[in-house]
């Protein structure tokens, strides 16, 4: 009886913190993991539920979308969205972590010319196969790869498909150093790109600096430095007014207008033929598995996926 009452007590216990909903676009400093940022902001806002929309390595800086409350439901769509990075490649020194935080495992005296680097870049654009860094969160036999690597175990990760839309040489700082701009899809490792490009150009290398400039609709100019959000003894807690609406995360997804009758059918889980939407499907939408935001008037109803000539409800957001 006591056990049952104890269980019932846990079930009825109110979650700690305030029920906040929305997005906060943070400029993450170097030297801190994404989970650490979430922990700090959960405490700073006294929020019930907080998550993030795409991991950044401790070395990296830049945009880290933070989801509060209902916004956490949109995290998978943010993680699938387009991302833009700028990274600095240090040539002649390969690290076990593929970034400046690791230990040197190979060196090379050779330094490719700009022309040789440019010639190697096309092989890393489009749909490619990529071997993730051994210091990554990928699971190997149920264990995180980075945990196994820290234990000194040999790890052989398999190549994975990745999509790189842009990969450009921006600046050759000196013989050892070059800066690149990358636009990519979900799950592309910048450390792997840097490592593999250096090898393809005839040398070795690692990422010395990495900054994320964009995640879906979230851009650098909207990011708030983390330090300004953490209260001290002299400053008040951050205001919930800083949070963007939950639906902001979906602004990058092409919009499809529907009638009230069509919205009602979709809300019941019905699949609709795309023939009914001739002339209305946005050109930016991928007809082979792409997402669209379904709007009735100016009201966001939900997300649907295109495929096989059908419009399929994926996540319905409207109530009533």
Protein Blocks (a to p, Z undefined) as FASTA:
>chain_A
ZZmmmmmmmmmpccedjddeddddddddehiafklmmmmmmmmnopabdcdebiadfkbg
cjddddehjlmmmmmmmmmmccdddddddehiacfklpakbccfbdcfbdcdfklmmmmm
mmmgcjddddddfbbcbdeehiafklmmmnopacdddddddddfbdcdfbdfblmbccdd
ddddehiafklmmmmmmmmnopacddfbdcdfbghjbcfklpccfklmmccfkbccddfk
lpccfklmmmmpccddddfklmmmmmnopacdfklmgokacfklcfehpacdddehjacf
bdcddeehiacdfbdfbgZZ
